[in-house]
Amino acid sequence: MKEYILLRKGKNTFWSNLNQDDHTKIIEEFSSFVSSLDHQGILKEGYSLKHDGVQMRMDNQKVVTDGPFSEAKEAMLGYVVFEAENLEKAKIIAQGCPALKYGEYLEMYERQ
């Protein structure tokens, strides 16, 4: 089996504009997706991320930090690491992630 990391990206504003009931409902959908991976024995780990991330880069031999990005148009919102036989099977598994229903998009990479 190969390991894949599924990255959730989207707008922070979506989550901050939800009422409590809708927020709870959507979190339950994500929990159900992750639980299904766990029950299949293919889940390695997965977490939601806080919306105040920073970016670091080198600029003229100095480390420059930008952020937090809580108001950014797009942010990394979470990730899941899971196992699949190949990329085609991993894509089928990823299609079950509820992020796609809520305007987020997914990036997936195989771990080396």
Secondary structure, 3 states (H helix, E strand, C coil): CEEEEEEEEECHHHHHCCCHHHHHHHHHHHHHHHHHHHHCCCEEEEEECCCCCCEEEEECCEEEEECCCCCCCCEEEEEEEEEECCHHHHHHHHCCCHHHHHCCEEEEEECC
